[in-house]
Amino acid sequence: MPKRKQKEIDVCPNCGTKVDKPVKTWNLVSPLPDAEGRITITVMGSYVCPNCGYKWRGVVSKIKAGGSSVEIQGKNGTVKKIGDEKPEKRDEGEIIELDLSDLDEEE
């Protein structure tokens, strides 16, 4: 049977008490970048309910870093972008036009 997705991570799934902050946090770094070349860093947290003593883990936030911008997703799903919003334009090389009739005249 699949687990139900919890709406708010800082609310005890057993008794419904709101917990201020996690007891312990740690980072998980994805081994592969996403389609835009950014690395995802997931901040996990371990919570303990002060009312009933129930312990649970959950995602505190996600950070997507790479390129010229950083995107931070908070616990309510809010996204904050820092840095350039437009992707970088690559410098195009110099365009050289050749006329095939010029090549025939040299022979």
Steps between C-alpha positions, in 0.01 A plus 500: 500500500655837402575765757285810507680819410518733800391858429722680749831346602526682834167363634505171693323229296400325824339777710505813279731713717708760311877463550719814477812358335662165427730336754755406233552598134716354224554548126443258214664591168360354180759316291357620167410855391153593372418605141636852560830371640427585864586278798219438752590513869224368729507608867345226714395536863426274797211616720390399852153592630520674842147380585500126420869428426434371146802521265484556123714620209419731213624742238576845646592670169650445156772706334576488128841652434695534181566734213442860595195458726386323816142385567384429856175312568369539854282271706174657376598455137600863458783552251757780526740565213832674551716617211440535128152410387598486133727224376842612384541570131794330341734709291457404140804475281583728211301428184711461185319506166664339199395537142567185296566705188804656672650154547471415129682820389823406681554186291 
